[in-house]
Amino acid sequence: MPKTILITGATDGIGLETARKLSAHGHELLVHGRSAEKLSRTLADLRAMPDAGPVAGYRADLSDLSQVAGLAQAVLAEHKCIDVLINNAGVLKTEQPTTADGRDVRFVVNTLAPALLTRLLLPAIPQDGRVLHLSSAAQASVDLAGLSGQRVFQPMDAYAQSKLALTMWSQALASERGKEGPVTVAVNPGSLLATNMVRKGFGVAGNDIGIGADILVRAALTEDFSDASGLYFDNDAGRFAPPHADAAQAATVARVVAAIEKEIETYLREAGDA
C-alpha cells in the first residue's frame, strides 16, 4: 500500500536517491529542499519516473527554526497523515557556519531542526508510522554550549556532536512515546558516501550513494525495523549496534535531551508571543 513520505534534504545526495527509489514504487513523496531551483529540478525528475506516485515540494531553510515551523505548517495543511518522516537534511562544512543569531549551524540543522519538525508533525504520524533520523559514524560527546548557541566549533567537531545529540534524542523520543509510536530510529547510512557533503568535507569522491538510500528505504518500509524504536542502525556494520558510549549513560542522555527540548520550547514560546 502506498505511503506518504516526507524527506528533508531531498534535492541531492542520499535524500534525492532515496526519493527516487521510493517514487519508483509509487509512494506519495513530500520532498523538502532549501534551493527553489534545485527543488524544481527534483520535482520534475521524480514526476518523470515510470510508476511515480504523487510528488509535492516544500522549500525551507532549516537553519532558521521559523522556517522549520513553517514547513511543518505547510505539510499539515495539505496532509492529514504522514506515514514516514525521514530527517535526512544535514550540514558539515559551509561558508556560513553560524546562523543570523550566532548559533553553530550544525547544531541547528542537524539536531534542533529535525527535533522541532518531528515534534510538530507527530500528531499526523500514525502509531505504526516511522521517523528516521540520519545519524553518522562520526559521533562525539556533546558540549551543551554548542546546543545553546554559546559556542561555535570546528566543522567536524560540531557535526559529530550534533549527530550524537540527535541519536540521543531519537532514543529518548522512542522511550517517551512507547507503544503509542511511531517507531523512531537513528540510522548511520554509511560512511563516506558520494555526497556533496563528503566531497566538500573530505575531498574524496565517496562510495556508492545507493548504499545509504537502500538502508533508508529498508528502514522506512520493511518489517526489519518494525520493532526497532529507540535503536541505532549502523550501516557500516550492517546491523543494529550501540552508538557512542555516551548514549548508554542515562544522566548524560537526560542532560542532552533536556537541552534540546529547552531550545525547542523556548523557540515555540517566543514564536507564540510574537
C-alpha positions in Angstrom: 0.0 0.0 0.0 1.5 3.4 -1.0 2.7 5.6 1.9 3.0 9.3 2.3 6.7 10.0 3.0 8.4 13.3 3.8 12.1 13.6 3.2 14.1 16.6 4.2 17.2 17.5 2.2 15.8 15.6 -0.8 17.2 17.7 -3.6 20.6 16.0 -3.8 22.7 13.3 -2.2 21.2 10.4 -0.2 17.9 12.2 0.1 17.4 12.5 -3.6 18.5 8.9 -4.3 16.1 7.7 -1.6 13.3 9.8 -3.1 14.0 8.2 -6.5 13.8 4.7 -5.1 10.6 5.3 -3.2 9.0 7.1 -6.1 9.7 4.1 -8.3 7.4 2.1 -6.0 4.5 4.6 -6.3 4.7 6.2 -2.8 3.5 9.7 -2.3 6.5 11.9 -1.7 6.8 15.2 0.0 10.3 16.5 -0.8 12.0 19.3 1.0 14.8 21.5 -0.3 16.5 24.8 0.6 17.0 26.0 -3.0 14.0 26.7 -5.1 15.9 25.9 -8.3 17.1 22.5 -7.1 13.6 21.7 -5.7 12.0 22.5 -9.0 14.5 20.2 -10.8 13.9 17.4 -8.3 10.2 17.6 -8.7 10.5 17.3 -12.5 12.9 14.4 -12.1 10.7 12.5 -9.8 7.5 13.1 -11.7 9.1 11.9 -14.9 9.9 8.5 -13.4 7.9 5.4 -14.5 5.2 4.4 -12.0 5.9 7.6 -9.9 3.3 8.4 -7.3 2.2 11.9 -6.4 5.1 14.3 -5.5 4.9 17.7 -3.8 7.7 20.1 -2.9 8.4 22.3 0.1 11.1 24.9 0.4 12.6 25.9 3.8 16.0 26.9 5.2 16.4 24.5 8.2 19.0 26.8 9.8 16.0 29.1 10.6 13.6 27.5 13.1 10.8 29.7 12.0 11.1 28.2 8.5 11.2 24.7 10.1 7.9 25.5 11.8 6.6 26.9 8.5 7.5 23.7 6.7 5.5 21.7 9.3 2.6 24.0 9.0 2.6 23.8 5.2 2.7 20.0 5.3 0.0 19.6 7.9 -2.3 22.0 5.9 -2.2 19.6 3.0 -1.8 16.2 4.6 -3.6 14.6 7.5 -1.3 11.6 7.6 2.5 11.3 7.3 3.4 7.7 7.3 7.2 8.2 7.3 9.3 11.2 8.2 13.0 10.9 7.1 15.0 13.7 8.7 17.8 13.5 6.2 19.0 17.1 5.8 22.3 17.9 7.3 25.4 20.1 7.1 29.1 19.7 7.8 31.2 22.4 6.1 29.6 25.6 5.0 30.6 29.2 4.1 28.1 30.3 6.8 29.0 28.3 10.0 26.8 30.5 12.1 23.1 31.5 11.9 21.8 35.0 12.0 21.7 34.9 15.8 25.2 33.5 16.1 24.5 29.8 16.6 26.6 27.0 15.2 24.6 26.0 12.1 25.5 22.3 12.5 23.6 22.1 15.8 20.6 23.9 14.4 20.3 22.0 11.1 21.4 18.6 12.3 19.8 18.5 15.8 17.3 21.2 16.6 15.5 21.3 13.2 14.7 17.6 13.0 13.7 17.6 16.6 11.3 20.5 16.1 10.0 19.2 12.8 9.3 15.8 14.4 7.5 17.4 17.4 5.3 19.5 15.2 4.4 16.6 12.8 3.8 13.9 15.5 0.0 14.5 15.5 -0.1 13.4 11.8 2.2 10.4 12.2 0.3 7.2 13.0 1.1 4.7 15.7 2.7 2.3 13.1 4.4 5.2 11.3 8.2 5.7 11.3 10.6 8.6 12.0 14.1 8.1 10.7 16.9 10.4 11.9 20.1 10.5 9.9 22.9 9.8 12.3 26.6 9.2 11.4 29.5 7.0 12.3 31.0 10.3 13.4 29.8 10.9 17.0 31.4 12.8 19.8 30.5 13.8 23.4 28.1 16.8 23.3 29.1 20.2 24.6 25.9 21.8 25.7 27.3 25.2 25.0 27.0 24.3 21.3 23.4 23.3 21.6 22.6 26.5 23.5 24.4 28.8 21.0 27.1 29.8 23.3 30.0 28.2 21.3 30.8 27.6 17.6 33.1 24.6 16.9 35.3 23.4 14.1 33.1 21.7 11.4 33.8 18.1 12.2 33.6 18.6 16.0 30.2 20.3 15.6 29.0 17.7 13.1 29.9 14.7 15.3 28.4 16.3 18.4 25.2 17.2 16.6 24.7 13.7 15.3 25.2 12.1 18.7 22.7 14.7 20.1 20.1 13.7 17.5 20.8 10.0 18.1 20.2 10.5 21.9 17.0 12.5 21.2 15.7 9.7 18.9 16.1 7.1 21.6 14.5 9.4 24.2 11.6 10.1 21.9 11.1 6.3 21.5 11.1 5.9 25.3 8.7 8.8 25.7 6.2 7.6 23.1 6.3 3.9 24.0 3.5 1.8 22.4 1.9 5.0 21.1 4.5 5.1 18.4 5.7 5.9 15.9 8.8 3.8 15.5 11.8 6.2 15.8 15.2 5.1 14.7 18.6 6.7 14.2 20.5 5.5 11.1 24.1 5.8 10.1 23.5 5.4 6.3 27.2 4.6 5.7 30.5 6.4 5.9 32.0 8.5 3.1 29.2 8.0 0.5 29.3 10.0 -2.7 27.5 13.1 -1.5 28.3 16.8 -1.8 28.9 16.8 1.9 31.7 14.2 1.6 33.2 15.8 -1.4 33.4 19.2 0.2 34.2 18.0 3.7 36.8 15.3 2.9 37.9 15.9 -0.7 37.0 12.4 -1.9 34.6 11.0 -4.4 32.9 8.7 -2.0 31.3 5.3 -2.1 28.1 4.3 -3.9 25.4 6.5 -2.7 22.9 3.7 -3.2 24.3 2.1 0.0 22.7 4.9 2.0 19.5 5.1 0.0 18.9 1.4 0.2 19.1 1.3 4.0 16.7 4.3 4.3 14.2 2.6 2.1 14.5 -0.6 4.1 14.2 1.3 7.4 11.1 3.2 6.1 9.2 0.3 4.8 10.3 -3.2 5.9 9.4 -5.3 8.9 13.1 -5.4 9.8 12.6 -2.1 11.5 9.0 -2.5 12.9 10.3 -3.3 16.4 13.4 -1.1 16.3 12.1 2.0 18.0 14.9 3.7 20.0 17.7 1.8 18.3 20.6 2.9 16.2 21.4 1.1 12.9 25.0 1.2 11.8 25.0 0.6 8.1 28.8 0.3 8.1 28.4 -2.8 10.2 25.1 -3.8 8.6 23.3 -4.2 11.9 21.8 -2.6 14.9 24.6 -1.6 17.2 25.4 0.6 20.2 26.1 4.3 19.3 28.7 6.4 21.1 29.2 5.2 24.7 27.6 8.5 26.0 24.2 7.2 24.6 24.3 4.5 27.2 24.7 6.9 30.1 21.3 7.8 31.3 22.3 11.0 33.1 24.3 12.3 30.1 21.4 11.5 27.7 18.9 13.2 30.0 21.1 16.4 30.1 21.4 16.5 26.3 17.8 15.8 25.6 16.7 18.4 28.2 18.9 20.9 26.4 17.3 20.1 23.1 13.8 20.3 24.5 14.6 23.6 26.2 15.7 25.1 22.9 12.6 23.8 21.1 10.3 25.1 23.9 12.0 28.5 24.0 11.5 28.9 20.3 7.9 27.8 20.4 7.1 30.1 23.3 8.8 33.1 21.7 7.1 32.4 18.4 3.8 32.2 20.1 4.4 35.5 21.8 5.5 37.3 18.6 
